[in-house]
Amino acid sequence: MNDFVKINNDEISVSFNTVPEAKLIIKQLKLKKKEFNLLKKQVIQEQKQIRSQYTDSIRRQGSKFRGGGGVGKFIRTVQTASRDAQRRNLARELEPLEKKKFEIESVINAINQTLLQIESFLLENQ
């Protein structure tokens, strides 16, 4: 990007003085939006892969142990703890990706708001 557009986290600052500069900024912002949408798709793909691995491991698990009195109850407790740990691990793996996706969505929303403001400027100054 040049001096017209600056993106910092989810804050976008633009500076222009003329209609042609505003049109150039719109093109640049639309390109940036495409880049961020691509990043978001990559994050979503990573999430899908992690979830599919979790689903595969769940499918391979047998059913819980039944019966057995006190011993059976102990075995079921261990199985429940193991399955709870798997769910926690899934959530732990997905958390950074969720944060990253949220940050990307914030930038995309900021870009959309900026585009609307610039397009309003263009309508007023034509």
N, C-alpha and C positions, 0 to 999 in steps of 0.2 A: 504494500500500500504506500501511497505517497502522503503528503502532509494534509490532505483533505480529510482522511478518515483515520481515526485511532480507536482501537478496540482494546480495552483493559478489563479483564474479567467479564462482567456482564454490563459494563458501561461503555457506551459508544459516543465519541465526540466527533462531530463533523464541522468543517469550516469551509464556507464557500461564499462567493460574492455575486456570482452571475448565474444565469439559467444554464448555460453550457456546463459550468462546474457542477451544478446540482445534478444534471443528467449523468455526468460522469460518475458522481458519487453513487447514484442509484445503481448504475451498472456494477460498480465495485462492491456495493453492499449485497447485491443479488448473487454475485460470485462468491462472496464470503459466506452467505447463507447456504449456498450449495456445498461449500467445503464443510461447514459445521453439520449439515444434514448427513453428509457422508461419514463424518466422525461418529455421529449418533448411531448410524446404521452399523458401524463396526462394533460399537459398544453393545448394541442390542444383540448382534451376532455372537459376541463373547458370552453374553448372558444366556443365550439359547444353548450354547455348547455346554456351559456349566450345568444348566438345568437338565439337559439331556443325559449328561453323565450321571447326575443324581438319580434321574428316573430309571436309567439302566440298572444302577446298583439296587434300587428299591425293587425292581422287577425280579432281580436274581435272588432276593431274599426269600427265604421260605416263610410259611405262615408261622404265627406264634405257637409255642408249645402249649398243649392243652392237657388238662388233668394233672395228675401227679401229686396232689396234696401240697404239702409244704415245699417240697423240692420243686414242683411245677410252678408254684407261686414265685419262688426265688428265680427260676429260669426266666419266667415272663418279666419279672422286674428288671433283670439284666438286659433282656431283649428290648424292653421299653427304653431303658437308659441309652442303649446303643442307638436306637432309632432317633431318640431325641438329640443325641450328639450329632448324628448325621444331618438333621434339620438345622441345628445351630451352625454347623460347618458350612452348609449351603448358604445360609443367611450371611455368614461372615465373608464368604467368597463373593457374594453378590453386592455387599454394601459399598465397596469402593467404586464398583461399576455404576451403581445407582447414583452415587454422588456425582460421578463424572457425567452421567447422562443428564442429571438435573442442571449441572453447570452449563452444559452444551445447550440445553433447552432454554436456559435463561438468556444466553447470548443470542440465540435465534429469536426469542421474543423481543429482545432489545433491538435487534436489527429490523424486525418487522415494525416496531414503533417508530424507529428512525426513518424507515422508508415511507411510512404514512405521513410523517411530518414534512419530509422533503417533497413528497408528491402534492401535499396541500400547498406548500410554498409555490410549486410550479403552477398549480391551478390559479393561484392568486396573482401570479406575475406573468401571465401569458397575454 
